[in-house]
Amino acid sequence: MWGTMLSGLIASPLARRLIRTALAVLTIVFFLFNLRRAGERAGRAAERLDTLEAVTHAQRQMLDEASRRPRNRNDLVDRLRDGEF
């Protein structure tokens, strides 16, 4: 029963055109969904990169400041007396 209905549907030129059109529309819709997902992924990657750059900048500042710190108490006292701190 299903076989005869399917063969009758495929035999009709109008039905074939509708099936072709539906498949083309479905392909375009899936392409657009995939494009949207890729855009979201790219946005998340860009946000992650911005966060990583900010963290790296803060770490670099901390390392620069740590390299200029007084090495011992005498250096600290000398800096405080000279007003460099």
All heavy atoms as an XYZ file, in Angstrom:
682
protein
N       0.817     -1.187      0.000
C       0.000      0.000      0.000
C       0.870      1.264      0.000
O       0.617      2.178     -0.767
C      -0.909     -0.034      1.219
C      -1.798      1.165      1.308
S      -2.957      0.929      2.643
C      -2.827      2.472      3.433
N       1.860      1.303      0.914
C       2.720      2.483      0.975
C       3.553      2.612     -0.297
O       3.828      3.718     -0.752
C       3.645      2.415      2.185
C       2.915      2.664      3.484
C       2.558      1.733      4.387
C       2.458      3.906      3.972
N       1.892      2.302      5.429
C       1.822      3.668      5.199
C       2.504      5.198      3.495
C       1.233      4.659      5.949
C       1.932      6.200      4.255
C       1.297      5.937      5.461
N       3.964      1.501     -0.840
C       4.765      1.516     -2.052
C       4.018      2.104     -3.227
O       4.566      2.881     -4.015
N       2.762      1.753     -3.369
C       1.978      2.301     -4.487
C       1.714      3.783     -4.293
O       1.743      4.554     -5.252
C       0.638      1.542     -4.638
O      -0.075      1.608     -3.411
C       0.878      0.097     -5.040
N       1.483      4.197     -3.046
C       1.247      5.627     -2.792
C       2.520      6.430     -3.073
O       2.475      7.504     -3.665
C       0.794      5.846     -1.337
C      -0.622      5.400     -1.082
S      -1.115      5.544      0.636
C      -0.786      7.219      1.005
N       3.659      5.895     -2.647
C       4.921      6.579     -2.861
C       5.281      6.645     -4.340
O       5.694      7.698     -4.832
C       6.035      5.875     -2.070
C       7.384      6.559     -2.049
C       7.259      7.944     -1.439
C       8.391      5.734     -1.299
N       5.082      5.551     -5.055
C       5.386      5.571     -6.487
C       4.433      6.488     -7.235
O       4.832      7.155     -8.196
C       5.336      4.166     -7.070
O       4.016      3.639     -6.976
N       3.185      6.570     -6.806
C       2.237      7.493     -7.430
C       2.618      8.937     -7.145
O       2.473      9.821     -7.996
N       3.129      9.207     -5.956
C       3.542     10.566     -5.594
C       4.776     10.990     -6.373
O       4.859     12.120     -6.864
C       3.814     10.631     -4.086
C       4.153     11.990     -3.499
C       2.964     12.920     -3.626
C       4.564     11.859     -2.065
N       5.716     10.069     -6.529
C       6.953     10.392     -7.238
C       6.703     10.518     -8.740
O       7.378     11.266     -9.436
C       8.032      9.332     -6.923
C       8.442      9.451     -5.463
C       9.250      9.494     -7.811
C       9.391      8.396     -4.993
N       5.707      9.832     -9.243
C       5.422      9.866    -10.681
C       4.856     11.215    -11.107
O       4.995     11.617    -12.263
C       4.454      8.751    -11.048
N       4.266     11.949    -10.207
C       3.656     13.230    -10.558
C       4.736     14.310    -10.705
O       5.571     14.488     -9.813
C       2.672     13.629     -9.452
O       2.258     14.958     -9.615
N       4.763     15.054    -11.817
C       5.762     16.108    -12.001
C       5.640     17.220    -10.959
O       6.639     17.771    -10.500
C       5.502     16.648    -13.396
C       4.543     15.734    -14.042
C       3.918     14.889    -12.991
N       4.419     17.544    -10.575
C       4.215     18.590     -9.559
C       4.788     18.146     -8.211
O       5.439     18.935     -7.518
C       2.727     18.912     -9.426
C       2.369     19.985     -8.400
C       3.015     21.307     -8.800
C       0.874     20.141     -8.283
N       4.575     16.898     -7.865
C       5.095     16.381     -6.593
C       6.613     16.377     -6.602
O       7.248     16.712     -5.600
C       4.550     14.985     -6.342
N       7.214     15.989     -7.740
C       8.673     16.009     -7.813
C       9.217     17.416     -7.652
O      10.210     17.645     -6.969
C       9.137     15.410     -9.142
C       9.071     13.911     -9.156
C       9.790     13.384    -10.357
N       9.186     13.909    -11.571
C       8.704     13.175    -12.577
N       8.799     11.872    -12.519
N       8.163     13.735    -13.627
N       8.551     18.376     -8.257
C       8.979     19.774     -8.130
C       8.846     20.240     -6.683
O       9.732     20.927     -6.158
C       8.151     20.659     -9.041
C       8.577     22.114     -8.955
C       7.817     22.982     -9.876
N       8.343     22.758    -11.220
C       7.856     23.336    -12.300
N       6.836     24.139    -12.203
N       8.385     23.105    -13.475
N       7.753     19.866     -6.021
C       7.564     20.247     -4.618
C       8.632     19.604     -3.723
O       9.157     20.248     -2.804
C       6.171     19.846     -4.142
C       5.019     20.715     -4.650
C       3.689     20.129     -4.205
C       5.164     22.140     -4.152
N       8.944     18.342     -4.005
C       9.969     17.663     -3.207
C      11.326     18.327     -3.413
O      12.067     18.565     -2.455
C      10.018     16.162     -3.561
C       8.753     15.464     -3.048
C      11.257     15.509     -2.980
C       8.604     14.037     -3.510
N      11.648     18.655     -4.684
C      12.914     19.335     -4.958
C      12.985     20.688     -4.257
O      14.004     21.046     -3.656
C      13.075     19.542     -6.467
C      14.175     18.711     -7.038
C      14.335     18.978     -8.492
N      13.151     18.421     -9.160
C      12.700     18.781    -10.344
N      13.309     19.683    -11.037
N      11.627     18.226    -10.861
N      11.887     21.438     -4.319
C      11.853     22.752     -3.669
C      11.986     22.614     -2.153
O      12.707     23.366     -1.507
C      10.550     23.487     -4.020
O      10.425     23.547     -5.432
C      10.546     24.888     -3.453
N      11.284     21.640     -1.588
C      11.354     21.428     -0.142
C      12.767     21.044      0.277
O      13.277     21.524      1.304
C      10.367     20.348      0.280
N      13.428     20.200     -0.504
C      14.806     19.824     -0.173
C      15.752     21.017     -0.280
O      16.660     21.171      0.543
C      15.279     18.693     -1.081
C      14.692     17.315     -0.774
C      15.150     16.310     -1.820
C      15.071     16.864      0.613
N      15.536     21.871     -1.286
C      16.382     23.058     -1.420
C      16.180     24.001     -0.232
O      17.146     24.533      0.333
C      16.083     23.773     -2.727
N      14.932     24.198      0.175
C      14.641     25.073      1.319
C      15.243     24.486      2.591
O      15.835     25.203      3.406
C      13.115     25.288      1.456
C      12.768     25.912      2.787
C      12.598     26.142      0.312
N      15.094     23.176      2.758
C      15.651     22.523      3.937
C      17.170     22.651      3.970
O      17.759     22.902      5.032
C      15.246     21.052      3.936
C      15.414     20.291      5.235
C      14.565     20.908      6.335
C      15.035     18.842      5.030
N      17.816     22.535      2.835
C      19.270     22.693      2.757
C      19.681     24.108      3.148
O      20.632     24.304      3.912
C      19.757     22.380      1.328
O      19.374     21.055      0.986
C      21.257     22.528      1.226
N      18.965     25.092      2.673
C      19.275     26.490      2.999
C      19.066     26.751      4.483
O      19.885     27.414      5.132
C      18.438     27.443      2.130
C      18.903     27.352      0.674
C      18.529     28.874      2.631
C      18.011     28.059     -0.306
N      17.989     26.213      5.039
C      17.718     26.408      6.467
C      18.834     25.786      7.315
O      19.325     26.402      8.270
C      16.335     25.824      6.839
C      16.171     25.719      8.345
C      15.233     26.680      6.244
N      19.246     24.565      6.967
C      20.332     23.934      7.715
C      21.637     24.709      7.570
O      22.410     24.825      8.521
C      20.532     22.491      7.270
C      19.507     21.545      7.823
C      19.132     20.430      7.091
C      18.923     21.757      9.052
C      18.191     19.546      7.595
C      17.979     20.880      9.563
C      17.611     19.772      8.835
N      21.887     25.246      6.381
C      23.088     26.056      6.178
C      23.061     27.294      7.064
O      24.064     27.660      7.685
C      23.207     26.455      4.705
C      24.332     27.395      4.428
C      25.636     26.941      4.427
C      24.096     28.739      4.185
C      26.692     27.806      4.176
C      25.133     29.609      3.935
C      26.431     29.135      3.939
N      21.903     27.951      7.142
C      21.796     29.153      7.980
C      21.961     28.825      9.466
O      22.592     29.582     10.211
C      20.462     29.851      7.724
C      20.321     30.503      6.347
C      18.924     31.063      6.172
C      21.363     31.581      6.148
N      21.402     27.695      9.903
C      21.592     27.291     11.300
C      23.064     27.018     11.597
O      23.582     27.392     12.650
C      20.773     26.050     11.633
C      19.328     26.335     11.924
C      18.345     25.462     11.502
C      18.942     27.462     12.626
C      17.018     25.708     11.770
C      17.618     27.733     12.904
C      16.650     26.844     12.466
N      23.737     26.371     10.666
C      25.160     26.084     10.843
C      25.963     27.384     10.862
O      26.910     27.528     11.647
C      25.650     25.169      9.719
C      27.038     24.647      9.993
O      27.487     24.631     11.118
N      27.713     24.230      8.946
N      25.600     28.321     10.019
C      26.278     29.621      9.992
C      26.088     30.357     11.313
O      27.024     30.959     11.844
C      25.722     30.441      8.832
C      26.529     31.616      8.332
C      27.867     31.138      7.808
C      25.759     32.324      7.233
N      24.891     30.283     11.861
C      24.607     30.932     13.149
C      25.446     30.300     14.254
O      26.043     30.991     15.087
C      23.131     30.784     13.471
C      22.743     31.407     14.781
C      21.227     31.331     14.953
N      20.864     31.767     16.264
C      20.381     30.958     17.201
N      20.198     29.688     16.953
N      20.086     31.421     18.389
N      25.513     28.985     14.264
C      26.295     28.289     15.282
C      27.779     28.639     15.168
O      28.464     28.845     16.175
C      26.117     26.782     15.146
C      26.898     26.031     16.220
C      26.899     24.553     15.986
N      25.611     23.977     16.319
C      25.237     22.762     15.939
N      26.034     22.038     15.196
N      24.077     22.281     16.305
N      28.275     28.722     13.942
C      29.681     29.088     13.744
C      29.936     30.511     14.237
O      30.983     30.794     14.822
C      30.055     28.955     12.276
N      28.991     31.405     14.011
C      29.122     32.776     14.507
C      29.149     32.832     16.024
O      29.924     33.587     16.622
N      28.299     32.045     16.655
C      28.301     32.007     18.122
C      29.629     31.473     18.654
O      30.173     31.995     19.630
C      27.159     31.126     18.622
C      25.789     31.729     18.441
C      24.681     30.771     18.825
O      24.968     29.592     19.128
O      23.521     31.206     18.806
N      30.137     30.430     17.993
C      31.424     29.868     18.407
C      32.546     30.885     18.257
O      33.408     31.007     19.125
C      31.740     28.633     17.570
C      31.842     27.390     18.405
C      32.252     26.195     17.586
N      31.057     25.577     17.038
C      30.941     25.081     15.820
N      31.955     25.094     15.000
N      29.820     24.547     15.410
N      32.520     31.619     17.147
C      33.553     32.632     16.917
C      33.440     33.753     17.955
O      34.454     34.260     18.439
C      33.425     33.202     15.513
N      32.221     34.111     18.327
C      32.029     35.138     19.355
C      32.567     34.704     20.703
O      33.202     35.482     21.419
N      32.307     33.450     21.052
C      32.832     32.946     22.331
C      34.352     32.888     22.311
O      35.013     33.209     23.306
C      32.253     31.563     22.622
C      30.817     31.577     23.084
C      30.400     30.235     23.659
N      30.483     29.158     22.702
C      29.491     28.731     21.927
N      28.318     29.340     21.978
N      29.665     27.718     21.099
N      34.923     32.502     21.175
C      36.387     32.445     21.068
C      36.987     33.847     21.181
O      38.026     34.033     21.832
C      36.804     31.799     19.757
N      36.335     34.836     20.570
C      36.835     36.212     20.659
C      36.747     36.729     22.096
O      37.659     37.401     22.583
C      36.045     37.120     19.724
N      35.662     36.399     22.778
C      35.516     36.822     24.175
C      36.581     36.164     25.047
O      37.175     36.804     25.916
C      34.119     36.439     24.666
C      33.811     36.912     26.063
C      32.398     36.555     26.487
O      31.583     36.194     25.631
O      32.131     36.640     27.699
N      36.829     34.883     24.794
C      37.866     34.175     25.550
C      39.233     34.794     25.307
O      40.048     34.932     26.222
C      37.865     32.702     25.126
C      38.389     31.777     26.173
C      38.229     30.314     25.817
N      36.928     30.002     25.258
C      36.726     29.322     24.123
N      37.745     28.858     23.452
N      35.513     29.078     23.683
N      39.498     35.189     24.061
C      40.777     35.813     23.730
C      40.927     37.158     24.429
O      41.994     37.476     24.962
C      40.902     35.992     22.222
C      42.188     36.632     21.721
C      43.375     35.743     22.045
C      42.097     36.880     20.230
N      39.864     37.961     24.460
C      39.921     39.245     25.163
C      40.197     39.056     26.647
O      41.004     39.776     27.244
C      38.604     40.007     24.980
C      38.414     40.522     23.573
O      39.417     40.599     22.816
O      37.263     40.839     23.214
N      39.533     38.068     27.244
C      39.753     37.788     28.663
C      41.188     37.343     28.909
O      41.828     37.787     29.866
C      38.773     36.703     29.144
O      37.450     37.130     28.872
C      38.931     36.433     30.619
N      41.684     36.474     28.033
C      43.054     35.993     28.176
C      44.061     37.134     28.037
O      45.044     37.203     28.790
C      43.338     34.914     27.137
C      44.696     34.235     27.212
C      44.843     33.495     28.531
C      44.873     33.297     26.037
N      43.816     38.055     27.116
C      44.712     39.203     26.961
C      44.699     40.085     28.207
O      45.756     40.563     28.647
C      44.315     40.024     25.741
C      44.682     39.373     24.425
C      44.189     40.169     23.229
O      43.412     41.132     23.421
O      44.573     39.822     22.110
N      43.520     40.300     28.792
C      43.433     41.124     30.004
C      44.170     40.456     31.163
O      44.901     41.122     31.918
C      41.973     41.358     30.374
N      44.005     39.153     31.299
C      44.681     38.423     32.381
C      46.189     38.462     32.181
O      46.955     38.687     33.127
C      44.163     36.969     32.449
C      45.044     36.108     33.331
C      42.737     36.947     32.944
N      46.627     38.262     30.954
C      48.061     38.292     30.661
C      48.647     39.666     30.949
O      49.754     39.772     31.502
C      48.313     37.907     29.189
O      47.724     36.640     28.946
C      49.784     37.859     28.874
N      47.911     40.715     30.600
C      48.386     42.078     30.871
C      48.523     42.310     32.374
O      49.531     42.876     32.837
C      47.425     43.087     30.250
C      47.814     44.500     30.465
N      48.918     45.067     29.852
C      47.279     45.482     31.238
C      49.025     46.322     30.236
N      48.045     46.599     31.071
N      47.528     41.872     33.155
C      47.586     42.042     34.608
C      48.745     41.240     35.205
O      49.464     41.738     36.086
C      46.264     41.606     35.231
N      48.955     40.025     34.719
C      50.067     39.218     35.226
C      51.407     39.859     34.886
O      52.328     39.850     35.704
C      50.000     37.807     34.637
C      48.908     36.966     35.232
C      48.819     35.605     34.568
O      49.330     35.391     33.487
N      48.134     34.683     35.235
N      51.508     40.400     33.682
C      52.760     41.055     33.295
C      53.030     42.277     34.182
O      54.169     42.523     34.597
C      52.694     41.471     31.831
C      54.001     42.072     31.366
C      54.095     42.110     29.883
N      54.169     40.724     29.415
C      53.773     40.328     28.222
N      53.290     41.173     27.371
N      53.863     39.062     27.864
N      51.994     43.040     34.496
C      52.168     44.190     35.391
C      52.628     43.734     36.770
O      53.508     44.352     37.375
C      50.861     44.971     35.521
C      50.570     45.880     34.366
C      49.280     46.633     34.585
O      48.376     46.170     35.281
N      49.167     47.800     33.969
N      52.021     42.654     37.265
C      52.422     42.154     38.588
C      53.875     41.685     38.578
O      54.618     41.926     39.540
C      51.496     41.008     39.016
C      50.119     41.465     39.429
S      49.137     40.160     40.175
C      48.612     39.252     38.730
N      54.283     41.026     37.512
C      55.674     40.581     37.418
C      56.641     41.758     37.330
O      57.726     41.732     37.925
C      55.862     39.657     36.214
C      55.292     38.257     36.359
C      55.380     37.509     35.031
C      56.013     37.500     37.453
N      56.263     42.793     36.574
C      57.118     43.983     36.494
C      57.265     44.641     37.858
O      58.365     45.047     38.252
C      56.536     44.983     35.493
C      56.701     44.534     34.063
O      57.521     43.624     33.815
O      56.001     45.098     33.188
N      56.164     44.753     38.574
C      56.226     45.357     39.912
C      57.024     44.474     40.863
O      57.761     44.978     41.709
C      54.811     45.588     40.450
C      54.044     46.661     39.704
C      54.722     48.009     39.744
O      55.283     48.380     40.800
O      54.699     48.696     38.707
N      56.874     43.170     40.743
C      57.612     42.266     41.634
C      59.111     42.326     41.357
O      59.917     42.153     42.273
C      57.110     40.834     41.458
N      59.485     42.613     40.121
C      60.916     42.684     39.819
C      61.544     43.952     40.394
O      62.754     44.009     40.581
C      61.141     42.641     38.301
O      60.662     43.829     37.705
N      60.741     44.962     40.692
C      61.266     46.221     41.252
C      61.095     46.320     42.757
O      61.341     47.367     43.341
C      60.544     47.403     40.591
C      60.974     47.615     39.174
C      60.369     48.883     38.621
N      59.620     48.508     37.430
C      58.366     48.791     37.189
N      57.682     49.483     38.046
N      57.774     48.405     36.096
N      60.647     45.262     43.394
C      60.419     45.338     44.846
C      61.751     45.304     45.589
O      62.769     44.837     45.050
C      59.531     44.196     45.301
C      60.224     42.861     45.299
C      59.327     41.804     45.926
N      60.089     40.614     46.112
C      59.899     39.495     45.453
N      58.954     39.436     44.544
N      60.649     38.438     45.685
N      61.755     45.772     46.826
C      62.987     45.716     47.624
C      63.359     44.265     47.929
O      62.506     43.435     48.190
C      62.615     46.451     48.907
C      61.285     47.040     48.707
C      60.685     46.459     47.501
N      64.645     43.995     47.876
C      65.095     42.615     48.051
C      65.136     42.194     49.524
O      64.982     41.023     49.831
C      66.484     42.455     47.451
C      66.448     42.482     45.936
C      67.830     42.462     45.349
N      67.981     42.579     43.932
C      67.342     43.341     43.090
N      66.363     44.087     43.513
N      67.625     43.387     41.811
N      65.354     43.150     50.409
C      65.390     42.823     51.838
C      64.923     44.041     52.629
O      64.566     45.072     52.067
C      66.794     42.362     52.260
C      67.855     43.371     51.896
O      67.588     44.575     51.848
N      69.063     42.883     51.627
N      64.971     43.911     53.947
C      64.463     44.998     54.794
C      65.314     46.266     54.681
O      64.794     47.368     54.739
C      64.435     44.546     56.247
C      63.338     43.569     56.519
C      63.287     43.235     57.991
N      62.216     42.280     58.223
C      61.882     41.867     59.410
N      62.533     42.301     60.468
N      60.909     41.006     59.552
N      66.592     46.101     54.524
C      67.469     47.277     54.416
C      67.140     48.080     53.150
O      67.113     49.312     53.181
C      68.936     46.852     54.404
C      69.368     46.313     55.751
O      68.798     46.676     56.788
N      70.355     45.437     55.751
N      66.895     47.374     52.040
C      66.498     48.079     50.815
C      65.165     48.799     51.002
O      64.966     49.913     50.506
C      66.375     47.101     49.636
C      67.725     46.600     49.163
O      68.747     47.226     49.524
O      67.741     45.588     48.431
N      64.257     48.163     51.728
C      62.962     48.782     51.995
C      63.127     50.048     52.821
O      62.547     51.093     52.516
C      62.037     47.788     52.708
C      60.677     48.321     53.138
C      59.864     48.747     51.936
C      59.929     47.268     53.947
N      63.943     49.956     53.842
C      64.176     51.126     54.698
C      64.839     52.238     53.895
O      64.455     53.420     53.995
C      65.035     50.725     55.926
C      65.518     51.932     56.688
C      64.254     49.797     56.822
N      65.813     51.896     53.041
C      66.460     52.917     52.221
C      65.465     53.592     51.278
O      65.487     54.817     51.097
C      67.603     52.289     51.394
C      68.775     51.869     52.269
O      68.864     52.382     53.422
O      69.582     51.031     51.824
N      64.600     52.812     50.704
C      63.597     53.390     49.799
C      62.642     54.317     50.538
O      62.264     55.368     50.043
C      62.778     52.278     49.149
C      63.345     51.768     47.874
C      62.323     50.898     47.209
N      62.719     50.482     45.907
C      62.005     49.724     45.119
N      60.840     49.283     45.542
N      62.430     49.393     43.942
N      62.228     53.881     51.724
C      61.314     54.705     52.508
C      61.979     56.024     52.917
O      61.359     57.078     52.913
C      60.821     53.953     53.745
C      59.819     52.812     53.454
C      59.558     52.034     54.745
C      58.532     53.360     52.883
N      63.245     55.963     53.257
C      63.955     57.184     53.655
C      64.147     58.117     52.471
O      64.092     59.344     52.623
C      65.328     56.818     54.237
C      65.231     56.264     55.617
C      66.569     56.014     56.212
N      66.408     55.380     57.515
C      67.264     54.523     58.033
N      68.356     54.210     57.373
N      67.043     53.987     59.221
N      64.395     57.551     51.291
C      64.599     58.378     50.092
C      63.268     58.879     49.524
O      63.274     59.764     48.656
C      65.342     57.585     49.014
C      66.758     57.246     49.422
O      67.275     57.910     50.334
O      67.328     56.305     48.831
N      62.157     58.322     49.973
C      60.853     58.760     49.457
C      60.512     58.177     48.095
O      59.677     58.720     47.378
N      61.122     57.066     47.731
C      60.853     56.439     46.439
C      59.607     55.563     46.471
O      59.097     55.192     45.431
C      62.051     55.586     45.994
C      63.292     56.381     45.703
C      64.440     55.474     45.315
O      64.196     54.301     44.995
O      65.582     55.968     45.335
N      59.161     55.229     47.636
C      58.042     54.296     47.732
C      56.756     55.028     47.599
O      56.324     55.882     48.202
C      58.121     53.550     49.047
C      57.940     52.075     48.900
C      58.069     51.257     49.989
C      57.635     51.489     47.680
C      57.912     49.900     49.883
C      57.461     50.139     47.560
C      57.610     49.342     48.675
